[in-house]
Amino acid sequence: ILTILSFVFLIIGIFWILSLFFDFNRYETTNNAQVDAYMNNIAARATGHVVAIKFEENQFVHQGDTLLILDDAEYVIKVKQAEADLAIAEGNLNSLKQTIITSVSNQASTNAKLAGDKADLEKAQKDYERFKNMYADSAVTRNQYDQVVSKLRSTEAYLKARESDLLASASVTAQSHTNLEAATATVARKKADLEAAKLQLSYTVITTPIDGYVGQRNLSLGDLVNANQVVTSIVLKQKWVTANFKETQVEKIKQGQEVTITIDALNDKVFKGKVVGFSPATGAKFSMVEPDNSTGNFVKITQRIPVKIVFEADAKELEEVKPGMNVTVEVKK
């Protein structure tokens, strides 16, 4: 019996040694593999205390479902302030518009009066020329002549004053138009401020952007949530396997090859899959601290290259498969 056992162990040892030099296996295998899925971290976009929680752990949610409601009292006040500021800005704008209408009307009235003054000046100049000649011929008295001269000087003064009023009115109108542009811009800014305040108010209701399963719930009523704080995670339905093959194995693995996936946690339940892609670099290159071989302590270590494998089963069959489960992958050569 000992002789037979020794002979069997010798044969097994020889076969194992030969397998180190010759690959007799029809499959490339690795147990350095896990089930993966996309996880969407839901972060708060506003700061506030939790007043309502609308989800439970492991619950399936649909896009748009409410997860959390934060206290919105502060944000409601900011919206009201923005509305008041907008109302004031619009009031100033309307007042300026009315000022421009009045200014334009005054300018038109001044123009009309200026035309009348010019006509009066023209008549006064003609009267002056006529009375000047008559006074030279002693046809009118000195007093009559002085009255005509006084009338001419007075009409000229009224005309100059009217021209000054017209220039002032035009300047006021131009300034009012400039102020109108500024007031219009202020109204636009206040409208944007109001929209921003309403947007911040909407952030007090946190909803899910996608369909999926809710992860852990670590919040309670009354907890303070800060902006950009992750409140929970949504795990999507889509699942796949990331298998880390040795760099010496990848040469024999091609895209589209059939894969056998054995899941440890499900009593070695077997699923079929297919290779769909390879990582553009080894796992070490994606690590936070990449090994530096230039320090002098170099040890050659076989690197691992992640390979993405999709399940060929439908979503219902994969309900019991959870992201993070360890699996064994066999790729037929």
PyMOL commands that set and color helices and strands:
alter all, ss='L'
color gray80, all
select helices_A, chain A and resi 2-21+73-136+142-202+250-252+264-266+283-286+293-295
alter helices_A, ss='H'
color red, helices_A
select strands_A, chain A and resi 27-43+48-53+60-61+66-70+205-207+212-214+224-225+230-246+258-263+269-278+304-311+326-332
alter strands_A, ss='S'
color yellow, strands_A
deselect
rebuild
show_as cartoon
